[in-house]
Amino acid sequence: MNDDARRRLQAAFLRRERAARQQLLQSTYRVDEGDAGGDPITDYGKALVHRDDGVPTASAHASLVDALDAGAVEAYNAVELDEQPEGRTLADPHAAYGFEGMGADPWAIHMAPPPSFASPEMGAELIELYCRALCRDIPFGAYGDDGAIADAVADLEAAAGYAGPGGTTDPQSGSLDAAGVFRGLLPGTRTGPHVSQLLWKDVPRGAIPQSQRIRVLAAEAAAGTGDAELVGAGPDYLTDWETWLRVQRGVPVARTNPPPTLVDAGADPDDTVTRHIITGRDLANKVRRQVPYLASRDAAEVLLGMGVPLDRRIPYRQGGSGSETAGTTGIRTAAPVINFGVHDVLESVVSVFDLAQTAAWYRKWLVHRRLRPEEYAGRVEAERRGAGGPFDLPATLRESAAPDRVVDAHGTALLPQAYTEGSPTHPSYPAGHSVVAGATVTVLKAMFDGRHPIPTDELVVPVGDGTVEGTMAGGGTTTVQSTRLASVTEVSTALGATAESIAEARSATITVDDELNKLATNVALGRNWAGIHYRSDGVEGLLLGEQVAVRYLQDHLRATDLPFDGYRLEPFFDAYPGTAEGAAPNHAQDGILITPDRITTPDNESSSVDVDDPAR
C-alpha cells in the first residue's frame, strides 16, 4: 500500500509538472511597447480628473500609466481620481498581473491590436454604435420593415472600414441588409433568428425549471396584444453634456442618474413583469449584471436537457453507439459523470471563467488601454459644441449621417447609453464578457457533439402573449407586452424573429455549433447594444477566449487514464489564432484537435521533486 501511495503521489505531481512544462514551452510573450498611445485624448481615462472639455488631465493620465508600470500599492494610491464629492474606483487594474494555475499564462495568449483612434475602422465602429442606440427598442421581428433599420443599413454600407456583416472583411461575404444588420460573423450566426435558442429556451434545472424571461426596462407605455409589434421605448442615459462629464469624472451613478426603470407588477415579488429577449435593449439588459459565465452554464443545462450527445470520442458508449476513439469501443457498463460527463461540463465552464478574465485584464490595462465608446463620442460632441478639439477624427465618422440622427433625437452627439452609469471603470479592449463567452462556449463546443442537428420542432421563438401592467421604479405605471415561446413549426410571425428568419429555421439544418456560436455572439455584442463596447472588442475577445479554453483543455485532458483521442471542435473562424502543438488547426477536418499529452506515467519517468524527500 505504501508503494502504491508513493506511486500515486509521484504520478499526481508529474502530471502537474508536465502540464506546466508544456505550457511554458509553448508560450511566447509580447516584446513590443504595447498599443496604448500614451495620450489622454486617445486612451481610457474614465474616473480620472478631467478637464472641462471631457479629456483627462495630463497629470491624471500620467499617474495611471505610472501606477500600471509600477504595479505597487503606493503607486495605485497616487492615481489622480476625481474624488469630489466621492469618486468611483477603478476596476482592479492589478488583476492584469495575476497568475493562473491551469492553462497558458495570461500574458502568453496573443490577440490583434484594436483599430487606432483616427482609423476608418474606428469611425465605422462608432457609427455602428450610434445606429444600435437608435434601434435598441425595435423588436427583431420588425427588422424587415422598420425605417431606423433601413437607415442603419445605409449608414453601415457607406462606412469605409466597417468590419461587420457585409463589410470588406466579412468571411461570409455577401451584402448587408435588414436580415444581417448588427449580427455576428461566426458560422451559424446569420441563420434563423437573431437570438440563440440557448438564450430563449427554459433551463431544465432539476425540480425547478427556470424561464429565461428577463425583467423589463421601460421609459414609456409598452402596450400591445397578440403578436402586435408595439413593445415600447426604454430609457437612454448620458445624452446631455453636464451629466456625461460628471460621469466621466467618476461621480457615482446615484448622484447623477435615476435608478433603472425596472417594471414590477405591484408589490408581489413573484409577479414581476418579464419577457423573453426580443430587442437589442433586452440583450443589453440580459448581460448587464449577470456573472458572465452564467449564460454558458445555462446553455450547458439546456443542451443536456435536450439530450445532445457529448463528444463522440469520449471512452463511453452513448445511445448505443461506440466511442470514436481509435482502438476502443468505449465503456458500456457505466456512464460518464465526473470525467467527460455532466459534472465535468458544468465544472469546466466555471473553471475557465477566471482564466479568461485574467487574460482580458492584462490586455485591458497593460497593453491597449482603449478608451470607451462613451469617451470617444465625447470627443465628437466636444468638437461639435466648441468645447474642445479639433480632434483627429476619421473622415468616415465626419461624413456619416448617423451622428446627426443622434443629435436630432437627443440634442447631442454623445452616445446614448442603456446603463445609467455608462461603462464600467476599466478599459474597453477586449470586452470581458466576450472573452468569457469565447472561452466557455469553446469548452462546450469541445465537450458536446457540435455537429449534432437540433430538431426543427425543438426550435422556438417568442411571440406576443398579452400585456401586463406594472409600476416603474422611478414612479408611474406602464403596460408591457409579455411573451411566450412558440415552436417555429406553429407560427410564421413573431416578436422575436422575422417571418423570413422563421422560415429559414424551418428549412435549414441548425447544429449545436451554430447555436453556440450565436450564443457567444449574443453575449459579446449584447454589451455593444448597451453602448459600452465596440464590435472589435467583442469579436477579438471571442478569439482570445477561444485560445484560453484550448490551452485549458490541454491541461484538463490529464484528469483521466482512459483511452481518448482528444477533443475536436470547430474554431470560431477558419483560421484558429493559436498554433501551439496539440492545439493546431486540423485543416483536413476544418477544426481544432486538442490531443492528450502522454496521459500515462511511465515507470522510468522522474521529476524535479522526490516525493520521499522530507524537505520537499
Secondary structure, DSSP 8 states (H G I E B T S, - for coil): -HHHHHHHHHHHHHHHHHHHHHHHHH-----S--S--S-TTTB--TTB-B-TTS-B-HHHHHHHHHHHHH--HHHHHTS-B--SS-------GGGGG---SSSS-GGG--------TTSHHHHHHHHHHHHHHHHTTS-GGGGGG-HHHHHHHHHHHT-TT--STTSTT-TT-----TTTTT--SSTTTTSS-SS-GGGTS-B--TTS-B---EE-B-SS-B---TT---------B--SHHHHHHHHTT--GGGTS----BEESTT-TTSB-EE---SHHHHHHHTTSS-TTHHHHHHHHHHHHTT--B-TTSSB-BTTB---STT---BSS---SSSSSHHHHHHHHHHHHHHHHHHHHHIIIIII-B--HHHHHHHHHHHHTTSS------HHHHT-SHHHHHHHHHSSSS--BSSTT-S-SS--SS-HHHHHHHHHHHHHHHHBTTT-B--GGG-EEEEEEEEEEEEETTSSEEEEEEEEEEETTT-S--SSS-HHHHHHHHHS--BHHHHHHHHHHHHHHHHHHHTS--HHHHHHHHHHHHHHHHHHHHHHGGG--S----EEE--SSSS-S---TTS-EETTTTEEEE-----S--TT---SS-TT-TT-
